[in-house]
């Protein structure tokens, strides 16, 4: 029974490792870039131009002042001095 379980675990674990090695090759660090076709270069240029055009259509915003409604434009007035209290006489 142990042999069957061990064999099943090896098969299951090796299946995932084998699947990772299949499919498209991913570029590793230090590898040279693949040569791009003429159509890919043209598509990238068109996408860059479209991006630059879309940035130009964004309207300029004024600086936001979230405390603008709380803060007053005029400086605060000096507080009126209270009359000195009279000393108590009993």
C-alpha distances in whole Angstrom, upper triangle without the diagonal:
4,5,5,6,9,10,11,12,14,16,17,19,20,21,24,25,26,27,30,31,32,35,39,39,40,43,42,45,47,47,50,51,51,54,55,57,60,59,57,59,62,59,59,63,63,60,62,66,64,63,66,68,66,67,70,70,69,72,73,73,75,73,72,73,71,74,77,78,77,79,83,85,88,88,88,91,92,92,95,96,96,100,99,99,102,102,102,105,105
4,5,5,6,8,10,11,12,14,15,16,18,20,22,23,24,26,28,29,31,34,37,37,38,41,40,42,45,44,48,49,49,52,53,55,59,58,55,58,60,58,57,61,62,59,60,64,63,61,64,67,64,65,69,69,67,70,71,71,73,71,70,72,69,72,75,76,76,77,81,83,86,86,85,89,90,90,93,94,94,98,97,97,100,100,100,103,103
4,6,5,6,9,10,11,12,14,15,16,18,21,21,22,24,26,27,29,32,35,36,37,39,38,41,43,43,46,47,47,50,51,53,57,56,54,56,59,57,56,60,60,58,60,63,62,61,64,66,64,65,68,69,67,71,71,71,73,72,71,72,71,73,76,77,77,79,82,84,87,87,87,90,91,91,95,96,96,100,99,99,103,102,103,106,106
4,5,5,6,9,10,11,12,14,15,16,19,20,21,23,25,26,27,30,34,34,36,38,38,40,43,42,46,46,46,49,50,52,55,54,52,55,57,55,54,58,59,56,58,61,60,59,62,64,62,63,67,67,66,69,70,70,72,71,69,71,69,72,75,76,76,78,81,83,86,86,86,89,91,90,94,95,96,99,99,99,102,102,102,105,106
4,5,5,6,9,10,11,12,14,15,17,19,20,21,23,25,26,29,33,33,34,37,36,39,41,41,44,45,45,48,49,51,54,53,50,53,56,53,53,56,57,54,56,59,58,57,60,62,60,60,64,64,63,66,67,67,69,68,66,68,66,68,71,72,72,74,78,80,83,82,82,86,87,87,90,91,92,95,95,95,98,98,98,102,102
4,5,5,6,9,10,11,12,14,16,17,18,20,22,23,25,28,31,31,32,35,34,36,39,38,42,42,43,46,47,49,53,52,49,52,54,52,51,55,56,53,55,58,57,56,59,61,59,60,63,64,62,66,66,66,68,67,66,67,66,68,71,72,72,74,78,79,82,82,82,85,87,86,90,91,92,95,95,95,98,98,98,102,102
4,5,5,6,9,10,11,12,15,16,16,18,20,21,23,26,29,30,31,34,33,35,38,37,41,41,41,44,45,47,51,50,47,50,53,51,50,54,55,52,54,57,56,55,58,60,58,59,63,63,62,65,66,66,69,67,66,68,66,69,72,73,73,75,79,80,83,83,83,87,88,88,92,93,94,97,97,97,101,101,101,104,105
4,5,5,6,9,10,11,13,15,15,17,19,21,21,25,28,29,30,33,32,35,38,37,40,40,40,43,44,46,49,48,46,49,51,49,48,52,53,50,52,55,54,53,56,58,56,57,61,61,60,63,64,64,66,65,64,66,64,67,69,70,71,72,76,78,81,81,81,85,86,86,89,91,91,95,95,95,98,98,99,102,102
4,5,5,6,8,10,11,13,14,16,17,19,21,24,27,27,28,31,30,32,35,35,38,39,39,42,43,45,48,47,45,47,50,47,47,50,51,48,50,53,52,51,54,56,54,55,58,59,57,61,62,61,64,62,61,63,61,64,67,68,68,70,73,75,78,78,78,82,83,83,86,88,88,92,92,92,95,95,96,99,99
4,5,5,6,8,10,11,12,14,16,17,19,22,25,25,26,29,28,30,33,33,36,36,36,40,41,43,47,46,43,46,48,46,45,49,50,48,49,53,52,50,53,56,54,54,58,59,58,61,62,62,64,63,62,64,62,65,68,69,69,71,74,76,79,79,79,83,84,84,88,89,90,93,93,94,97,97,98,101,101
4,6,5,6,9,10,10,12,15,16,17,20,23,24,25,28,28,31,33,32,35,36,35,39,40,41,45,44,41,44,47,44,44,48,48,46,48,51,50,49,52,54,53,53,57,57,57,60,61,61,64,63,62,64,62,65,68,69,69,71,75,76,79,79,80,83,85,85,88,90,91,94,94,95,98,98,99,102,103
4,6,5,7,9,10,11,13,15,16,19,22,23,24,27,27,30,32,32,35,35,34,38,39,40,44,43,40,43,45,43,42,46,47,44,46,49,48,47,50,52,50,51,54,55,54,57,58,58,61,59,58,60,59,62,64,65,66,67,71,73,76,76,76,80,81,81,85,86,87,91,91,91,95,95,95,99,99
4,5,6,7,9,10,11,13,15,18,21,21,22,25,24,27,29,29,32,32,33,36,37,39,42,42,39,41,44,42,41,44,45,43,44,48,47,45,48,51,49,49,53,53,52,56,56,56,59,58,57,59,57,60,63,64,64,66,69,71,74,74,74,78,79,80,83,85,85,89,89,90,93,93,94,97,98
4,5,5,6,9,10,11,13,16,19,19,20,23,23,25,28,27,30,31,31,34,35,37,41,40,37,40,43,40,40,43,44,42,44,47,46,45,48,50,49,49,53,54,53,56,57,57,60,59,58,60,59,62,64,66,66,68,71,73,76,76,76,80,81,82,85,87,88,91,92,92,96,96,97,100,101
4,6,5,6,9,10,11,14,17,18,19,23,23,26,28,27,30,30,30,33,34,35,39,38,35,38,41,38,38,42,42,40,42,45,44,43,46,48,47,48,51,52,51,54,56,56,59,58,57,59,58,61,63,65,65,67,70,72,75,75,76,79,81,81,85,87,88,91,92,92,96,96,97,100,101
4,5,5,6,9,10,13,16,16,17,20,20,23,26,25,28,28,28,31,32,34,37,36,33,36,38,36,35,39,40,37,39,42,41,40,43,45,44,44,48,48,48,51,52,52,55,54,53,55,54,57,60,61,61,63,67,68,71,71,72,76,77,78,81,83,84,87,88,88,92,92,93,97,97
4,5,5,7,9,12,15,15,15,18,18,21,23,23,26,26,26,29,30,33,36,35,33,35,38,36,35,39,40,37,39,42,42,40,43,46,44,45,48,49,48,52,53,53,55,54,54,56,55,58,60,62,62,64,67,69,72,72,73,76,78,78,82,84,85,88,89,89,93,93,94,97,98
4,5,5,7,10,13,14,15,18,18,22,24,23,25,26,25,28,29,31,35,34,32,34,37,35,34,38,39,37,39,42,42,41,44,46,45,45,49,49,49,52,54,54,57,56,56,58,57,60,63,64,65,66,70,71,74,74,75,79,80,81,85,86,88,91,92,92,96,96,97,101,102
4,5,5,8,11,12,14,17,18,21,24,22,25,24,24,27,28,29,33,32,29,32,34,32,32,36,36,34,36,39,39,38,41,43,41,42,46,46,46,49,51,51,54,53,53,55,54,58,60,61,62,64,67,68,72,72,73,76,78,79,82,84,85,89,90,90,94,95,95,99,100
4,6,8,10,10,11,14,14,18,20,19,22,22,21,25,26,28,31,30,27,30,33,30,30,33,34,32,34,37,37,35,38,41,39,40,44,44,44,47,48,49,52,51,50,53,52,55,57,59,60,61,64,66,69,69,70,74,75,76,80,82,83,87,87,88,91,92,93,97,98
4,7,9,8,10,13,13,17,19,17,20,20,20,23,24,26,30,29,27,29,32,30,30,33,35,33,34,38,37,36,39,42,41,41,45,46,45,49,50,51,54,53,53,55,54,58,60,62,62,64,67,68,71,71,72,76,78,79,83,84,86,89,90,91,94,95,96,100,101
4,7,8,11,14,15,19,21,19,21,20,19,22,23,25,28,28,25,28,31,29,29,32,33,31,33,37,36,35,39,41,40,41,44,45,45,48,50,51,54,53,53,56,55,58,60,62,63,64,68,68,72,72,73,77,79,80,84,85,87,91,91,92,96,97,98,101,102
4,7,9,13,15,18,21,18,19,18,17,20,20,21,25,24,22,25,27,25,25,29,30,28,30,33,33,32,35,37,36,38,41,42,42,45,47,48,51,51,51,54,53,56,58,60,61,62,66,66,70,70,72,75,77,78,82,84,86,89,90,91,95,96,97,100,102
4,6,10,12,16,18,15,16,15,13,16,16,18,22,21,18,21,24,22,22,25,27,25,27,30,30,29,32,34,34,35,38,39,39,43,44,45,49,48,49,52,51,55,56,58,59,61,64,64,68,68,70,74,76,77,80,82,84,88,89,90,93,94,96,99,101
4,6,9,13,14,12,13,12,11,15,16,18,22,21,19,21,24,23,22,25,27,25,27,30,30,30,32,35,34,35,38,39,39,43,44,46,49,48,49,51,51,55,56,58,59,60,64,64,67,68,69,73,75,76,80,82,84,87,88,89,93,94,95,99,100
4,6,10,12,10,12,11,11,15,16,18,22,22,18,20,23,22,21,24,26,24,25,28,29,27,30,33,32,32,36,37,37,40,41,43,45,45,45,48,48,51,53,55,56,57,60,61,64,64,66,70,71,73,76,78,80,84,85,86,89,90,92,95,97
4,7,8,6,8,8,9,13,14,17,21,21,18,19,22,21,20,23,25,23,24,27,28,27,29,32,31,31,35,36,36,40,40,42,45,44,45,47,47,51,52,55,56,56,59,60,63,63,65,69,70,72,76,77,79,83,84,85,89,90,91,95,96
4,6,6,9,10,12,16,17,21,24,25,21,22,26,25,22,26,28,26,26,30,31,29,31,34,34,33,37,38,38,41,42,43,45,45,45,48,48,51,53,55,56,56,60,60,63,63,65,68,70,71,75,77,79,82,83,84,88,89,90,94,95
4,6,9,10,13,17,19,22,25,26,22,23,26,25,23,26,28,26,26,30,31,29,30,34,33,33,36,38,37,41,41,42,44,43,44,46,46,49,51,54,54,55,58,58,61,61,63,66,68,69,73,75,77,80,81,82,86,87,88,92,93
4,7,9,12,15,18,21,24,26,22,22,26,26,23,26,29,27,26,30,31,30,31,34,34,34,37,39,39,42,42,43,46,45,46,48,49,51,53,56,57,57,60,60,63,63,64,68,70,71,75,77,79,82,83,84,88,89,91,94,96
4,6,9,12,15,18,21,23,20,20,24,24,22,24,27,26,25,29,30,29,30,34,34,34,37,39,39,42,42,44,46,46,47,50,50,53,55,57,58,58,61,61,65,65,66,70,72,74,77,79,81,85,85,87,91,91,93,97,98
4,6,9,12,16,18,20,17,17,21,21,19,21,24,24,23,27,28,27,29,32,32,32,35,37,37,41,41,43,46,45,47,49,50,53,55,57,58,58,61,61,64,65,67,70,72,74,78,80,82,85,86,88,91,92,94,98,100
4,6,9,12,15,17,14,14,17,18,16,18,21,20,20,23,25,24,25,28,29,29,32,34,34,38,39,40,43,43,44,47,48,51,53,55,56,57,59,59,63,63,65,69,71,73,76,78,80,84,85,87,90,91,93,97,99
4,6,10,13,14,12,12,16,16,15,18,20,20,20,23,25,24,26,29,29,30,33,35,35,39,40,42,45,45,46,49,50,53,55,57,58,59,62,61,65,65,67,71,73,75,79,81,83,87,88,89,93,94,96,100,101
4,7,10,12,10,10,14,14,14,16,18,19,19,22,24,24,25,28,29,29,32,34,35,38,40,42,45,45,47,50,51,54,55,58,59,60,62,62,65,66,68,72,74,76,80,82,84,88,89,91,94,96,97,101,103
4,7,8,6,7,10,11,10,12,15,15,16,19,20,21,22,24,26,27,29,31,32,36,37,39,43,43,45,48,49,52,53,56,57,58,60,60,63,64,66,70,73,74,78,80,83,86,88,89,93,94,96,100,102
4,5,5,6,9,10,11,13,14,16,17,19,20,21,23,25,26,27,29,31,33,36,38,41,44,45,46,50,51,54,55,57,59,59,62,61,65,66,68,72,75,76,80,83,85,88,90,92,95,97,99,102,104
4,5,5,6,9,10,11,12,14,15,17,18,20,21,23,24,26,27,29,31,35,37,39,43,44,45,49,50,54,54,56,59,59,61,60,64,65,68,71,74,76,80,82,84,88,90,91,95,97,99,102,104
4,5,5,6,9,10,10,12,14,15,16,18,20,21,22,24,26,27,29,33,35,38,41,42,44,47,48,52,52,55,57,57,60,59,63,64,66,70,73,75,78,81,83,87,88,90,94,95,97,101,103
4,5,5,6,9,10,11,12,14,15,16,18,20,21,23,25,26,28,31,33,36,39,40,41,45,46,49,50,52,54,55,57,57,60,62,64,68,70,72,76,78,80,84,86,87,91,93,94,98,100
4,5,5,6,9,10,11,12,14,15,17,19,20,21,23,25,27,30,32,35,38,39,40,44,45,49,49,52,54,54,56,55,59,60,63,66,69,71,74,77,79,83,84,86,90,92,93,97,99
4,5,5,6,9,10,11,12,14,15,17,18,20,21,23,25,29,31,33,37,38,40,44,45,48,48,51,53,53,55,55,58,60,62,66,69,71,74,77,79,83,84,86,90,92,94,97,100
4,5,5,6,9,10,11,12,14,15,16,18,20,21,23,27,29,32,35,36,38,41,42,46,46,49,51,51,54,53,57,58,61,64,67,69,72,75,77,81,82,84,88,90,91,95,97
4,5,5,6,9,10,10,12,14,15,17,19,20,22,25,27,30,33,34,36,39,40,44,44,47,49,49,51,51,54,56,58,62,64,66,70,72,75,78,80,82,85,87,89,93,95
4,5,5,6,9,10,11,12,14,15,17,19,21,24,26,29,32,33,35,39,40,44,44,46,48,49,51,50,53,55,57,61,64,66,69,72,74,78,80,82,85,87,89,93,95
4,5,5,6,9,10,11,12,14,16,17,19,23,25,28,31,33,34,38,39,43,43,45,48,48,50,49,53,55,57,60,63,65,69,71,74,78,79,81,85,87,89,92,94
4,5,5,6,9,10,10,12,14,16,17,21,23,26,29,30,32,35,36,40,40,42,45,45,47,47,51,52,54,58,61,63,66,69,71,75,77,78,82,84,86,89,91
4,5,5,6,9,10,11,13,15,16,20,21,24,27,28,30,34,35,38,39,41,43,44,46,45,49,50,52,56,59,61,64,67,69,73,75,77,80,82,84,88,90
4,5,5,6,9,10,11,13,15,18,20,23,27,28,30,34,35,39,39,41,43,44,45,45,48,50,52,56,59,61,64,67,69,73,75,77,81,83,85,88,91
4,5,5,6,9,10,11,13,17,19,22,25,27,29,32,34,37,37,39,42,42,44,43,47,49,51,55,58,60,63,66,68,72,74,76,79,81,83,87,89
4,5,5,6,9,10,11,15,17,20,23,24,26,30,31,34,34,37,39,39,41,41,45,46,49,52,55,57,60,63,65,69,71,73,76,78,80,84,86
4,5,5,7,9,11,14,15,18,22,23,25,29,30,34,34,36,38,39,40,40,43,45,47,51,54,56,59,62,64,68,70,72,76,78,80,83,86
4,5,5,7,9,12,15,18,21,23,25,29,31,34,33,36,38,39,40,39,43,45,47,51,54,56,59,62,65,68,70,72,76,78,80,84,86
4,5,5,7,11,13,16,19,21,23,27,28,31,31,33,36,36,38,38,41,43,46,49,52,54,57,60,62,66,68,70,74,76,77,81,83
4,5,6,9,11,13,17,18,20,24,26,29,29,31,34,34,36,35,39,40,43,46,49,51,55,57,60,63,65,67,71,73,75,79,81
4,6,8,10,13,16,19,21,24,26,30,29,31,34,34,35,34,38,40,43,46,49,51,54,57,60,63,66,68,71,73,75,79,82
4,6,9,12,16,18,20,24,25,29,28,30,33,33,35,34,37,40,42,45,49,51,54,57,59,63,65,67,71,73,75,78,81
4,7,9,13,15,16,20,22,25,24,27,29,30,31,31,34,36,39,42,45,47,50,53,56,59,61,63,67,69,71,75,77
4,6,10,13,14,18,20,23,22,24,27,27,28,28,31,34,36,39,42,44,48,51,53,57,59,61,65,67,69,72,75
4,7,9,12,15,18,21,19,22,25,25,26,25,28,31,33,36,40,42,45,48,50,54,56,58,62,64,66,70,72
4,6,8,12,14,17,16,18,21,21,22,22,25,27,30,33,36,38,42,45,47,51,53,55,58,61,63,66,69
4,6,9,12,15,13,16,18,18,19,18,22,24,26,30,33,35,38,41,44,47,49,52,55,58,60,63,66
4,6,10,12,11,14,16,16,17,17,20,22,24,28,31,33,36,39,41,45,47,49,53,55,57,61,63
4,6,9,9,12,14,14,16,16,20,21,23,27,30,31,35,37,40,43,45,47,51,53,55,59,61
4,5,5,9,10,10,12,13,16,18,19,23,26,27,31,34,36,40,41,43,47,49,51,55,57
4,6,8,9,10,13,14,18,19,20,23,26,27,31,33,35,39,41,42,46,48,50,53,56
4,6,5,6,10,12,15,15,16,20,22,23,27,29,31,35,37,39,42,44,46,50,52
4,5,5,8,9,12,14,15,19,22,23,26,29,31,35,37,39,43,45,47,51,53
4,6,7,10,13,15,15,18,21,22,25,28,30,34,36,38,41,44,45,49,51
4,7,10,12,13,13,16,19,19,23,26,27,31,33,35,38,40,42,46,48
4,7,9,10,10,14,17,18,21,24,26,30,32,34,38,40,42,45,48
4,6,7,8,11,15,16,19,22,25,28,31,33,36,39,41,45,47
4,7,9,12,15,18,20,24,26,30,32,35,38,41,43,47,49
4,6,9,12,15,17,20,23,27,29,32,35,38,40,44,47
4,6,9,12,15,18,21,24,27,29,33,35,38,41,44
4,7,9,12,15,18,21,23,26,29,32,34,38,41
4,6,9,12,15,18,21,23,27,29,32,35,38
4,6,9,12,15,17,20,24,26,29,32,35
4,6,9,12,15,17,21,23,26,29,32
4,6,9,12,15,18,21,24,27,30
4,6,9,12,15,18,20,24,27
4,6,9,12,15,17,21,24
4,6,9,12,15,18,21
4,6,9,12,15,19
4,6,9,12,15
4,6,9,12
4,6,10
4,7
4
